[in-house]
Amino acid sequence: MSRAYLNLGVSPGITPLAMLRIAIGRLHPDTLAVRSWRQARKRYYRELLQAHAEARARAMAASASPETAH
């Protein structure tokens, strides 16, 4: 899982759009303003979306097959 995604500290239950809004809100305004970094930001967002999808899949799998605790 992506370290950037883990640093966001979001729940797997939120929507991908909400996760992106949180990520964008945490970026420095100068980072958003630099036009030449657009491709890097898009790559960053794609990586976050992928990590969020993996976290959601893991959470769904864990809730679908609960293990019994002894």
Summary of the structure (lengths in Angstrom):
residues: 70
radius of gyration: 14.8
end to end distance: 28.5
largest distance: 54.9
contacts: 148
relative contact order: 0.19
helix: 74%
strand: 0%
